[in-house]
Amino acid sequence: MTTRNADSAVPFGALGRDATRHSGGRCVVLCLVSTAATGAALLLPTALGRALDLLLAGAPASRWVLYCVGLVLLLAVLDACQTVLSGTVDARTTAWLRRRLTGHVLAVGPRSAARFGSGDLVARLVGNAAQAGTAPAARAALLAALAGPVGALVALALLDPWLAAVFLAGAPVLAVLLRTLARDTTECVTRYQEVQGRIASALAEALGGHRTIQAAGTADRETARILRPLPELSRSGHRMWQVQGRAAGQAVAVAPLLQLGIVAVAGVLLARHRLTVGEVLAASRYAVLAAGVGVLVGQLSGLARARAATRRLGELLTEPAPAYGSRRLPTGPGRLELRGVVARRGGRAVLDGVDLLVPGGTALAVVGRSGAGKSLLAAVAGRLTDPDAGEVLLDEVPLRELTHAELRRSISHAFERPALLGATVEDAIGLGLASPSPARIRDAARTARADDFVRRLPDGYATAVADAPRSGGESQRLGLARAFAHGGRLLILDDALSSLDTVTEAHITRALVGDGPGTTRLLIAHRAATAARADLVAWLDGGRVRAVGPHEELWRDAGYRAVFGEGDGPGAPSGGDELRAPGAPGAPGAPGKAVAS
């Protein structure tokens, strides 16, 4: 059962918390190291002041000088550790985010690309994930950065309360400055990242249709379309720098005034013998630390960018991934049943109450006009997508209740345009198999009539997929070989024979519909010859199963012949003699399920 998050802020918050927990141990260490560095930096002015007072008094100061040297060395070591830890946390968090979200996007399937666009998805998973990966380290560093001004304020109060009072007089101005910076930076960064995503999405579309663009001679027009958001991107980028520049300028205006005020008061206190020269030196250093808005500006800007990127990544989680059950299939022949299946696309019911029963071991061809929902039915039957209503059962078990491993082990697919994934041709055929044996791979290739052309490749089955020249038909044969090697009790072919020559198609279809496979076979067919070789044919029309029967019987229906571009011929039945599925409007007998029997 799948659930949809009601609020996009929920996955954003959950994703941020999960990322922080993933790097929790290292973040704690980073925070401790950063805080230790801040503590050393706070101790250094006191040690310097004490050493100076002793030197001016002519007293031995070696111990305090050594303290200063030790603190400087400690700061260098802690700074190096902080750099290494920050880089490690950033890299590990980014890798975790990419694994988590890439797995989610692949589990969701086409819905993610339809909603966000493939280019925008890539931009989020690559660029935004790298920015979001800096969030845990940025939070840890921000805590240490805040500890600096707070510790310096306490040190000033210990030296003399008037010094702390001077700083507190200007603290509200600094607080407003930092709050405004965080808000404005988040808005600018979010807009900038959104525009980047639109450009990436348009580029991905153009790359996918590069042949059409070349054929139409519209490369210049497409370039202009892809880069059209550049002025908006430029404005957003300039706005970001303006916000940060204004904040830095205000910090430069406010912080030195506070420092001068503290030093001036310290001078007055020195003149009144309430402070020593060394304490004045310490006060001047603490004034710099207390008014260190520049460090906070940088930390807040980085954290704002990371939070904006995390929010964009969190939007991906609002598209729910399918959930799986815990059941396994009982022993069975591969009986497939669709009960009241409704599947909508773009607000339209492409499949509208489909009932279909396919006995185990049957080779069933699904035919229909373009847009009838054949490929969607194949996707629903193999649970590549879930129906909006109804359910699909395999050997009496709903597919939703199966474990992921059991589902994918029991159902194999072949597609019209197979994606051949893997380093070599052998890897591409054995994709999804836990331990594919060479003999199994080659047997499957022979069944798919792919063995001959694979052996002619430079390195045979060891040829890299990228270096294997092949036609559309040869790619389809490799996709078929992958499905045959996978096995299972249900084999679904979504127009996987469309690019084959007639002789090859006849050989493969004979292997499919013969006694050899021993599985239930669902073939999405566009050719009458393919439908004729199947045991039975399911005729989709208007989102419903109009009829189920042998091809030769359905062929008597003029409407069925029209699916394959055939008109009325001699002996064609009249409209009143058209074959209808049980339960179809006007069909004789009680309403019932379309049964391939």
C-alpha positions in Angstrom: 0.0 0.0 0.0 1.4 3.4 -0.9 0.9 6.6 0.8 1.4 10.2 -0.3 2.9 12.8 1.9 0.4 15.5 2.6 2.9 18.3 2.9 6.1 18.8 1.0 7.7 20.1 4.2 7.3 16.7 5.8 9.7 14.9 3.5 12.1 17.9 3.6 12.3 17.7 7.3 12.5 14.0 7.4 15.2 14.0 4.7 17.2 16.5 6.6 16.9 14.6 9.9 17.8 11.3 8.2 20.8 12.8 6.5 22.0 14.2 9.9 21.4 10.9 11.6 23.4 9.1 8.9 26.4 11.3 9.6 25.6 11.7 13.3 28.8 10.3 14.8 31.0 12.3 12.5 28.9 15.4 13.0 29.3 15.1 16.8 33.0 14.8 16.4 33.1 17.7 14.0 31.1 19.8 16.4 33.4 18.9 19.3 36.5 19.7 17.2 35.0 23.0 16.1 34.0 23.9 19.6 37.5 23.0 20.9 39.0 25.2 18.3 36.7 28.0 19.4 37.7 27.4 23.0 41.4 27.6 22.1 40.8 30.8 20.2 39.0 32.2 23.3 41.9 31.2 25.6 44.6 32.7 23.4 43.8 36.4 24.0 43.9 35.8 27.8 47.2 34.0 27.5 48.7 36.7 25.3 47.5 39.5 27.7 48.9 37.7 30.7 52.3 37.1 28.9 52.4 40.8 27.9 51.7 42.0 31.5 54.5 39.8 32.9 56.9 41.0 30.2 56.1 44.6 30.9 56.6 44.0 34.6 59.9 42.3 34.0 58.6 39.1 35.6 59.3 35.6 34.2 56.8 35.0 31.4 58.2 31.8 29.8 55.3 29.6 31.0 52.7 31.9 29.5 54.7 32.3 26.2 54.7 28.5 26.0 51.0 28.5 26.6 50.5 30.8 23.7 52.7 28.7 21.4 50.8 25.6 22.5 47.4 27.2 21.8 48.6 28.4 18.4 49.8 24.8 17.5 46.5 23.4 18.9 44.5 25.7 16.7 46.5 24.7 13.6 45.9 20.9 14.4 42.2 21.5 15.2 41.7 23.5 12.0 43.2 20.7 9.9 41.0 18.1 11.6 38.0 20.3 11.1 38.8 20.6 7.4 39.2 16.9 7.0 36.0 16.0 9.0 34.0 18.6 7.1 35.0 17.2 3.7 34.3 13.6 4.9 30.9 14.5 6.3 30.0 16.4 3.1 31.1 13.5 0.8 29.4 10.8 2.9 26.1 12.7 3.3 26.0 13.6 -0.4 26.6 9.9 -1.4 23.9 8.8 1.0 21.4 11.3 -0.4 22.1 10.3 -4.0 21.7 6.6 -3.1 18.5 7.2 -1.2 16.9 9.4 -3.8 18.1 7.6 -6.9 16.6 4.4 -5.5 13.4 6.2 -4.8 13.2 7.8 -8.2 13.8 4.4 -9.9 11.2 2.8 -7.7 8.6 5.4 -8.5 9.4 5.0 -12.2 7.9 7.2 -15.0 5.8 9.3 -12.6 8.9 11.1 -11.4 10.1 12.0 -14.9 6.6 13.0 -15.9 6.3 15.4 -12.9 9.8 16.8 -12.7 11.3 16.2 -16.1 14.4 14.0 -16.6 16.8 16.9 -16.8 15.5 18.5 -13.6 15.8 15.1 -11.9 19.4 14.9 -12.9 20.1 18.4 -11.7 18.5 17.6 -8.3 20.3 14.3 -7.9 23.7 15.8 -8.9 23.9 19.5 -8.1 21.3 19.8 -5.4 22.4 16.7 -3.6 26.0 18.0 -3.4 24.7 21.3 -1.9 22.3 19.5 0.5 25.2 17.2 1.6 26.9 20.2 3.2 24.0 20.8 5.6 25.1 18.5 8.6 28.6 19.9 8.6 27.3 23.5 8.1 25.1 23.0 11.2 28.0 21.7 13.3 30.2 24.6 12.1 27.5 27.1 12.8 27.2 26.0 16.4 30.9 26.5 16.8 30.7 29.9 15.0 27.9 31.0 17.5 30.0 29.8 20.4 32.7 32.3 19.5 30.7 35.5 20.0 29.0 34.1 23.0 32.3 33.1 24.6 33.9 36.4 23.7 30.9 38.2 25.3 31.4 36.2 28.5 35.1 37.0 28.5 34.5 40.7 28.1 32.0 40.6 31.0 34.7 38.9 33.1 37.2 41.6 32.2 34.7 44.4 33.0 30.9 44.5 32.7 31.1 47.8 30.8 32.9 46.1 27.9 30.0 43.5 27.6 27.5 46.3 27.9 29.0 48.1 24.9 28.7 44.9 22.8 25.1 44.2 23.9 24.1 47.7 22.8 24.8 46.8 19.2 23.8 43.1 19.4 20.1 43.7 18.2 21.4 45.2 15.0 23.6 42.2 14.4 20.7 39.8 15.1 18.4 41.6 12.6 21.2 41.6 10.0 21.7 37.8 10.3 18.0 37.0 10.3 17.4 39.1 7.1 20.4 37.5 5.5 19.1 33.9 6.2 15.6 34.7 4.8 16.7 36.5 1.7 19.4 34.0 0.8 17.0 31.1 1.0 14.6 32.8 -1.4 17.3 33.7 -3.9 18.9 30.2 -3.8 15.6 28.5 -4.2 14.8 30.5 -7.3 18.2 30.0 -8.7 18.0 26.2 -8.3 14.6 26.1 -9.9 15.8 27.9 -13.0 18.8 25.6 -13.2 16.4 22.7 -13.2 14.3 24.1 -16.0 17.4 24.5 -18.2 18.5 21.0 -17.5 15.1 19.6 -18.3 15.0 21.4 -21.6 18.5 20.2 -22.5 17.5 16.6 -21.7 14.5 16.9 -23.9 16.6 18.2 -26.8 19.2 15.5 -26.4 16.5 12.8 -26.5 15.1 14.3 -29.7 18.3 15.2 -31.4 17.5 13.3 -34.6 14.2 15.1 -35.0 16.0 18.5 -34.4 18.7 17.7 -37.0 16.1 16.5 -39.5 14.0 19.7 -39.0 17.1 21.9 -39.1 16.0 23.7 -35.9 19.2 23.4 -33.8 19.5 27.2 -33.4 15.8 27.5 -32.4 16.2 24.7 -29.8 19.4 26.3 -28.5 17.5 29.5 -27.9 14.7 27.6 -26.2 17.0 25.8 -23.8 18.9 29.0 -22.9 15.8 31.2 -22.7 15.8 31.1 -18.8 19.4 32.4 -18.7 18.5 36.0 -18.0 16.3 34.9 -15.1 19.2 32.7 -13.9 21.5 35.7 -14.1 19.1 37.9 -12.2 18.7 35.3 -9.5 22.5 34.9 -9.3 23.1 38.6 -9.1 20.4 38.8 -6.4 22.2 36.2 -4.3 25.5 38.2 -4.5 23.7 41.4 -3.8 22.1 39.9 -0.6 25.4 38.6 0.6 27.3 41.7 -0.4 24.8 43.9 1.4 25.0 41.7 4.5 28.8 41.8 4.3 28.8 45.6 3.9 26.4 46.1 6.8 28.6 43.8 8.9 31.7 45.8 7.9 29.8 49.0 9.0 28.5 47.6 12.3 31.2 45.3 13.5 34.1 47.8 13.5 32.0 50.4 15.4 31.4 47.8 18.1 35.1 46.9 18.2 36.1 50.6 18.3 33.6 51.1 21.1 34.9 48.2 23.1 38.5 49.3 22.6 37.7 52.9 23.5 36.0 51.8 26.8 38.9 49.5 27.5 41.3 52.5 27.0 39.2 54.6 29.5 39.3 51.7 32.0 43.1 51.4 31.5 43.5 55.1 32.2 41.5 54.5 35.4 43.7 51.5 36.3 40.8 49.1 36.1 42.5 47.2 33.3 46.1 46.3 32.6 47.8 46.7 29.2 47.5 42.9 28.7 43.8 43.0 29.5 43.3 45.8 27.0 45.0 43.6 24.4 42.7 40.7 25.4 39.7 42.9 25.2 40.6 44.1 21.7 40.9 40.4 20.6 37.6 39.5 22.2 35.9 42.4 20.5 36.9 41.0 17.2 35.6 37.6 18.1 32.3 39.0 19.6 31.6 41.0 16.5 32.7 38.3 14.1 29.6 38.6 11.9 31.6 37.9 8.8 32.1 34.3 9.9 28.4 33.9 10.7 27.4 35.5 7.4 29.4 32.8 5.5 28.1 30.0 7.7 24.4 31.1 7.4 24.7 31.6 3.6 26.1 28.1 3.2 23.4 26.6 5.4 20.7 28.5 3.5 21.9 27.1 0.2 22.0 23.6 1.7 18.5 23.9 3.1 17.1 25.1 -0.2 18.7 22.2 -2.0 17.4 19.8 0.7 13.9 21.2 0.1 14.1 20.5 -3.6 15.3 17.0 -2.9 12.5 16.5 -0.4 10.0 17.2 -3.2 11.0 14.0 -4.9 9.8 12.1 -1.9 6.3 13.5 -2.3 5.8 11.1 -5.2 5.3 7.8 -3.3 7.2 4.6 -4.3 5.2 1.3 -4.5 5.1 -0.7 -1.3 5.5 -4.5 -1.3 4.1 -7.2 0.9 5.6 -10.2 2.5 3.9 -13.1 0.7 5.5 -15.6 -1.7 3.8 -17.4 -4.6 2.4 -20.9 -4.1 3.2 -23.6 -6.6 1.2 -22.8 -9.7 1.1 -22.5 -13.5 1.2 -18.7 -13.7 -2.5 -18.0 -13.8 -3.0 -14.2 -14.4 -6.1 -12.4 -13.4 -7.1 -8.7 -13.7 -10.2 -7.7 -11.6 -11.9 -4.4 -12.4 -8.6 -2.7 -13.3 -8.8 1.0 -13.8 -5.8 3.0 -14.8 -5.8 6.7 -15.5 -3.4 8.9 -17.4 -3.8 12.6 -17.7 -7.2 12.5 -16.1 -8.5 9.9 -18.6 -9.3 6.3 -17.8 -7.1 4.5 -20.4 -8.2 1.2 -18.8 -11.7 1.3 -17.5 -12.8 -1.7 -15.5 -10.8 -4.4 -17.2 -11.6 -8.0 -16.2 -9.3 -10.6 -17.8 -8.4 -14.2 -16.8 -5.4 -15.9 -18.4 -5.0 -19.5 -17.5 -1.5 -20.7 -16.7 0.6 -21.7 -19.6 -1.5 -19.7 -22.1 0.0 -17.5 -24.8 -2.3 -14.5 -25.0 -2.0 -11.7 -27.5 -3.4 -8.3 -26.6 -4.4 -6.2 -29.6 -6.2 -2.9 -30.1 -5.9 0.4 -31.9 -3.3 2.9 -30.9 -4.1 4.4 -27.6 -6.3 1.5 -26.5 -4.1 0.9 -23.4 -2.2 -2.2 -24.5 1.2 -1.1 -23.1 -0.5 0.2 -19.9 -2.2 -3.2 -19.5 1.2 -4.9 -19.8 2.7 -2.6 -17.2 -0.1 -3.2 -14.8 0.0 -7.0 -15.4 3.7 -7.0 -14.4 3.3 -4.3 -11.7 5.6 -1.8 -13.4 2.8 0.5 -12.4 -0.2 0.2 -10.0 -3.8 0.5 -11.2 -5.9 3.3 -9.7 -8.6 0.8 -8.9 -8.9 -3.0 -9.0 -6.2 -5.6 -8.5 -4.0 -8.0 -10.4 -3.4 -11.5 -9.2 -0.9 -14.2 -10.1 -1.8 -17.7 -9.0 -4.5 -16.2 -6.8 -2.0 -13.9 -4.9 -2.4 -10.1 -5.4 0.8 -8.6 -6.8 0.7 -5.9 -4.1 1.2 -8.6 -1.4 4.3 -10.2 -2.9 7.8 -9.3 -1.8 9.8 -7.3 -4.2 12.2 -10.2 -4.8 9.4 -12.7 -5.4 7.6 -10.4 -7.8 10.6 -9.7 -10.0 11.7 -13.3 -9.9 8.3 -14.5 -11.1 7.7 -12.0 -13.9 10.0 -11.2 -16.8 9.6 -8.4 -19.4 10.7 -7.5 -22.9 10.1 -4.1 -24.4 9.9 -2.4 -27.8 13.0 -0.4 -27.1 15.0 -2.3 -24.5 17.5 -0.4 -22.4 20.7 -2.6 -22.5 22.3 -2.0 -19.2 25.6 -3.6 -18.1 29.3 -3.4 -19.0 29.2 -6.2 -21.6 26.6 -7.9 -23.8 26.6 -10.9 -21.5 26.0 -8.6 -18.5 23.1 -7.0 -20.4 21.4 -10.3 -21.1 22.0 -11.5 -17.5 20.7 -8.3 -15.9 18.7 -9.0 -12.8 20.0 -12.6 -12.3 21.7 -13.4 -9.1 24.3 -15.7 -10.7 23.9 -15.9 -14.4 25.7 -18.9 -15.9 27.3 -18.5 -19.4 25.3 -21.6 -20.6 22.0 -20.0 -19.5 22.9 -16.7 -21.2 23.8 -18.4 -24.5 20.7 -20.6 -24.5 18.5 -17.6 -24.0 20.3 -15.8 -26.9 19.8 -18.7 -29.2 16.1 -18.8 -28.4 15.9 -15.1 -29.2 17.9 -15.6 -32.4 20.6 -13.3 -31.1 23.5 -15.8 -30.7 24.8 -15.6 -34.3 25.2 -11.8 -34.4 26.6 -11.6 -30.9 29.3 -14.1 -31.8 30.2 -11.9 -34.8 30.9 -8.9 -32.4 34.6 -8.1 -31.8 34.7 -9.9 -28.4 31.5 -11.9 -28.7 29.6 -11.9 -25.4 32.4 -10.0 -23.7 32.0 -7.0 -26.1 31.2 -3.8 -24.3 27.6 -2.7 -24.8 28.7 0.8 -25.9 31.0 -0.8 -28.6 28.5 -3.3 -29.9 27.0 -1.9 -33.2 23.4 -3.2 -33.6 20.2 -2.4 -35.3 16.8 -1.9 -33.7 15.9 -5.5 -34.4 19.2 -6.8 -32.9 18.6 -4.7 -29.7 15.1 -6.2 -29.5 16.6 -9.7 -29.7 19.0 -8.9 -26.9 16.0 -7.6 -24.8 14.2 -10.9 -25.6 17.2 -12.9 -24.6 17.3 -11.1 -21.3 13.6 -12.0 -20.7 14.2 -15.6 -21.7 17.2 -15.8 -19.4 15.3 -14.3 -16.5 12.5 -17.0 -16.7 9.7 -16.9 -14.3 6.1 -18.1 -14.5 4.8 -15.0 -16.4 6.5 -13.5 -19.5 5.3 -10.1 -20.7 6.3 -8.9 -24.2 5.3 -5.2 -24.8 5.5 -5.0 -28.6 9.0 -6.6 -28.3 8.8 -8.1 -31.8 8.0 -5.0 -33.7 11.5 -4.4 -35.2 12.2 -8.0 -36.2 12.2 -9.2 -39.8 9.4 -11.6 -40.7 11.5 -14.7 -40.6 13.1 -13.9 -37.2 9.7 -13.0 -35.8 8.2 -16.3 -37.0 11.0 -18.3 -35.3 10.8 -16.4 -32.0 7.0 -16.5 -32.0 7.1 -20.2 -32.6 9.3 -20.6 -29.6 7.0 -18.4 -27.5 3.7 -20.1 -28.4 5.1 -23.7 -28.4 5.4 -26.1 -25.5 8.9 -25.0 -24.7 8.5 -22.0 -22.4 6.1 -23.6 -19.9 5.0 -20.1 -18.7 2.1 -17.8 -19.2 2.9 -15.4 -22.0 1.3 -12.0 -22.5 2.1 -10.5 -25.9 1.3 -7.0 -26.9 0.8 -7.4 -30.6 0.5 -5.0 -33.5 0.7 -7.6 -36.3 -2.0 -10.0 -37.3 0.6 -12.7 -37.8 1.7 -12.4 -34.1 -1.9 -12.6 -32.9 -2.6 -15.6 -35.2 0.2 -17.6 -33.6 -1.0 -17.0 -30.1 -3.3 -19.4 -28.3 -5.9 -16.7 -27.7 -6.3 -13.0 -28.4 -7.7 -10.3 -26.0 -9.2 -7.4 -28.0 -9.0 -4.0 -26.2 -11.3 -1.3 -27.3 -12.3 1.8 -25.5 -10.4 0.9 -22.4 -12.2 -2.4 -22.0 -11.8 -6.0 -23.2 -14.2 -6.2 -26.1 -13.7 -9.9 -26.8 -11.4 -12.8 -26.1 -11.0 -15.8 -28.4 -8.9 -17.5 -31.1 -7.6 -15.2 -33.8 -9.4 -17.0 -36.5 -12.7 -16.5 -34.8 -12.2 -12.9 -34.0 -11.1 -12.3 -37.6 -14.7 -12.7 -38.7 -15.4 -9.4 -37.0 -14.9 -6.4 -39.3 -14.0 -4.2 -36.3 -11.3 -6.7 -35.3 -9.8 -6.7 -38.8 -9.8 -2.9 -38.8 -7.4 -3.0 -35.8 -4.8 -4.4 -38.3 -5.8 -2.1 -41.1 -8.0 -4.7 -42.8 -11.4 -3.7 -44.3 -14.5 -5.7 -45.0 -13.9 -8.7 -47.2 -15.9 -11.4 -48.7 -17.9 -13.2 -46.1 -17.3 -10.5 -43.5 -20.0 -10.6 -40.8 -22.5 -7.8 -40.4 -22.3 -5.5 -37.4 -24.9 -7.7 -35.6 -22.7 -10.8 -35.9 -19.7 -9.2 -34.1 -18.1 -11.3 -31.5 -18.4 -9.8 -28.0 -16.8 -10.7 -24.7 -19.1 -12.0 -22.0 -20.6 -9.0 -20.2 -20.0 -6.6 -23.1 -23.0 -4.5 -24.0 -25.4 -6.5 -26.2 -23.6 -9.8 -25.6 -25.7 -12.9 -24.9 -25.6 -14.5 -21.5 -25.1 -13.2 -18.0 -22.4 -10.5 -17.4 -19.0 -12.0 -16.5 -15.3 -11.8 -16.8 -13.4 -12.0 -20.1 -11.7 -15.4 -19.8 -8.9 -16.8 -22.0 -9.8 -20.5 -21.7 
